[in-house]
Amino acid sequence: MGVQIPFRRELEFEYGHSDRIGPRIRRVIAHNPSPFTLYGTGTYILGNGSVAVVDPGPADPQHIQAILDATRGETISHVLVTHTHTDHSPGCALLKKKIDVPSFAYGPHGAGKLEEGVPVEEGGDMDFVPDELVRHGDVIEGGDWSVECVYTPGHTSNHVCYQLREDKALFTGDHIMGWSTSIISPPDGDMAAYMASLELLLKRDDEVFWPTHGPRIENPKELVRAFIAHRVEREEQILKCVADGVQQIRDMVPIMYTSTPEFMYPAAARSVLAAVEYLVHKGKLASDGPISLDGTYHLS
């Protein structure tokens, strides 16, 4: 649906087992492959001895047991959640039934929008409430590791990336994925916030990205620039559609997503809606009514 990254596995993996992918980094992949998760949710374990878990994943007891098996003889001191989609945060509740460990996140689902007075309908893990709130620039320290919290709203309003400072490695959740761009779905998803969060990464010193879905990204700034260019291209496609008399999102999607299977069109339409909302915000488009999937749009 977006920028396609040549896919490779930097290590072969087996579901239910941990791969050591760095001196302070291990990964356990949940068995939840799909068109939205690639080969599954990658849960990261940071440090040695006293460790942090990043994104414990879906509500899958077998995956939680795999995390516990991977850390046998160690202490899980922190659980860091990038955001509250159902393939990322529900594992917290299952993990808490096994061990007493605090969770850290920006807030519950929709937290960033709720702060702005924008209601968010269900669509994520509505049961998750972090034990500790994090904000941009916060530093969390553990045994042989420390992480910086990098607030990156856009994919969701509560999305946070975490930099393992010792390795300058950024765990990017779904803000940057390892094989395609993310879906931005209003009202919680916000294209203006997403673009600003991409620009933020260009100003940072991260040397490598580890996304929750997909392989390691060794050329982070090059990829971020490609993602920005892709979104600008989508905006230009929308403006051309409207100029050509295609004024509704349902008619734009088949024109814009020619290589996307039809079962993905509803998800694509959500991202087009986010881009339309952004174009209206920038004064390039206008709507005859509320901005919605069923709205009719024209050039300003």
Secondary structure, DSSP 4 states (H G I P E B T S, - for coil): --PPPPP--SS---TTSEEEEETTEEEEE-S--BTTTBT--EEEEESSSEEEEE---SS-HHHHHHHHHHTTTSEEEEEE-S--STTTSTHHHHHHHHS---EEES-STTHHHHTTT----S-S-TT---SEE--TT-EEE-SS-EEEEEE--SSSTT-EEEEETTTTEEEEETTS-SSSPPP--TTTS-HHHHHHHHHHHHTS---EEEESSS--BS-HHHHHHHHHHHHHHHHHHHHHHHHTT--SHHHHHHHH-TTS-GGGHHHHHHHHHHHHHHHHHTTSEEESSS-STT--EEE-
